């Protein structure tokens, strides 16, 4: 199976307009990263485990802004997949 790319977004704090704006932007950036990752890596399959999914989750966060969680079917496939996320805001 291919690499499945998901996004975990933030929920804004209620009655905090500044947080709502910040969360909306961070969620948008996380979704953009997920689309780019899926376009680049989404069709890759592990030759040793073609029936198993591997997962990459783009996580929107309040402190680190965006982080990436990866779970591959095996360490051999993980070593073959290269992922570099550049953060233009840093």
N, C-alpha and C positions, 0 to 999 in steps of 0.2 A: 504494500500500500504506500501511498505517497506521504510526504511530510505534511501534516495538518498544522495550519497556522491559525492561532486564535488571538483574541485581544481581550484583556481584562481591564475594563474602564473604571474610572472613579465616579462616585456619586458626590455632588456638591453638598456642602453644608447648607442647611436651610437658613434663610434670612441673612446670608452673607454674599452680597453681590460680587465682591472682589473674588471670593472663592469660586463662585459659579462661573465667572469669566475665565479664571485660571484653569479650572477643571475642564471646561469646554475646549480650551486650546490644547491642554495636555492630552485629552482623549482624541482630539483630531490628529495630533502628531503620532500617537500610538497607532491609530488606524492606518495612517499613511505608511508608517514603518512596516506594519503587518502586510499591507498590499505589496510593498516592495520586496519583502522577504518571500512572500508567496510566489510572486512573479519569478524571482531568482531561483528559489529552491523547492517550490511546491511540487514539482514533477519528479524529483529525485526519489529513487527507491533503493533500499538496501538489497544488494544482490544475494545475500545470505538469508534474508527474511522478507521476501517479496510480499507476503501476506500480512505483515504487521505494520501498523502505523507508527510513525515517530511524530513528536509534537514539539512545536515552538510556540511559546506564548509571549506576546508583547504585553507588558504590564505597565499601566499608567500609575504613577505614584506621586505623592505630594512632596516627598523629600528628594529622591533621586530622579524625579521626573519620569524617565522611561527605563525599564529594565527588561531583560530577556531571560526567560526560563526555557530550558531545553530538556527534552526527555526522548532519547533515541532508543530504538529496539535493541541495539548492542553498542558496545564501546568501539568496535571496529568501524561501524558506520558513522558514529559520532566523530571519530578522528578524520574521516574523509570529508565531512561537511565543514566548510569554513564560513563563519558569519562575523562580519565586522560592522558594527553600527556606529555611524558618525553622528555626533550631536552638534548641529550647527549653532546651538545657543550657548555652548561652553567655549 
